[in-house]
Amino acid sequence: MNTQITHGIKISVVAAFQAQHSNPIENKYLFSYQIEIENLSDKPVQLLRRNWIIFSSNGTRKMVSGDGVVGQQPYIQPGHMHQYGSWCPLSTAIGRMYGTYEMLIVGTDQQIEVDIPAFDLVAPFTYN
């Protein structure tokens, strides 16, 4: 599990290769990831946007941004967490992702940027 804390918001990520949804002959590799967002601060926050940078081992880089996560812009009270899962398709068996969440400190106009720690996307058959 990769974990990082920014502005009192703890982000933890676990990724897994999805062999049943991948096709190496067609250079299609699917990875899932689970994210926990824990509010360690003393103020409620709302996740507004996500910004991802996705690398494949062939040198391609893709940027993905959008509102919320999996169709939600969750409020997270102090001491609580929000969990969700998503997926990432790659054209290579090895990649890497990292990014940021844009969050609002509820009750203020203050927005913060929270780092999503870098994590590897690796199909197990690539290990020797």
QUIQUI-V886370 format. One record per residue. N is the residue number from 1. RES is the residue in one letter. OMEGA is omega as a letter, one per 40 degrees, with the letter a starting at -180 (none if undefined). D_FIRST is the distance of its C-alpha to the first C-alpha in Angstrom with 1 decimal. Layout:
N;RES;OMEGA;D_FIRST
N;RES;OMEGA;D_FIRST
//
This chain:
1;M;i;0.0
2;N;a;3.8
3;T;i;6.4
4;Q;i;10.1
5;I;i;13.3
6;T;i;16.5
7;H;i;19.8
8;G;i;18.3
9;I;a;15.9
10;K;i;12.2
11;I;i;10.0
12;S;a;6.4
13;V;i;5.5
14;V;a;5.0
15;A;i;8.1
16;A;i;10.9
17;F;a;14.4
18;Q;a;17.2
19;A;a;20.1
20;Q;i;22.5
21;H;a;22.5
22;S;i;22.7
23;N;a;25.9
24;P;i;25.6
25;I;i;29.5
26;E;a;29.4
27;N;i;26.4
28;K;a;24.4
29;Y;a;20.7
30;L;i;18.6
31;F;i;14.9
32;S;i;13.4
33;Y;i;10.4
34;Q;a;9.7
35;I;i;9.6
36;E;i;10.4
37;I;a;12.9
38;E;a;14.2
39;N;i;17.6
40;L;a;18.0
41;S;i;21.3
42;D;a;24.7
43;K;i;25.5
44;P;i;24.7
45;V;i;23.2
46;Q;i;23.5
47;L;a;21.3
48;L;a;24.0
49;R;i;22.6
50;R;i;19.7
51;N;a;19.9
52;W;i;17.9
53;I;a;18.6
54;I;i;17.9
55;F;i;18.9
56;S;a;20.2
57;S;i;21.1
58;N;i;24.7
59;G;i;24.6
60;T;i;24.6
61;R;a;23.0
62;K;i;22.9
63;M;i;22.7
64;V;i;22.2
65;S;i;23.1
66;G;i;24.3
67;D;i;24.9
68;G;i;22.2
69;V;a;19.5
70;V;i;20.6
71;G;a;24.1
72;Q;i;23.3
73;Q;a;23.6
74;P;i;22.2
75;Y;i;23.5
76;I;a;21.1
77;Q;i;23.0
78;P;i;22.2
79;G;i;20.1
80;H;i;19.0
81;M;i;16.1
82;H;i;16.1
83;Q;i;13.9
84;Y;i;14.6
85;G;i;14.0
86;S;a;15.6
87;W;a;16.1
88;C;i;17.1
89;P;i;20.0
90;L;i;20.6
91;S;i;23.7
92;T;a;21.9
93;A;a;19.5
94;I;i;17.3
95;G;a;16.1
96;R;i;13.9
97;M;i;13.5
98;Y;a;13.4
99;G;i;15.8
100;T;i;17.1
101;Y;i;18.3
102;E;a;21.8
103;M;i;22.5
104;L;i;25.7
105;I;a;26.3
106;V;a;28.4
107;G;i;32.0
108;T;i;32.1
109;D;a;32.4
110;Q;i;29.6
111;Q;i;26.7
112;I;i;23.5
113;E;a;21.1
114;V;a;17.4
115;D;i;15.0
116;I;a;12.1
117;P;i;9.8
118;A;i;10.5
119;F;a;8.5
120;D;i;10.4
121;L;a;12.3
122;V;i;13.9
123;A;a;16.3
124;P;a;16.3
125;F;i;20.0
126;T;i;19.7
127;Y;i;18.6
128;N;none;21.8
//
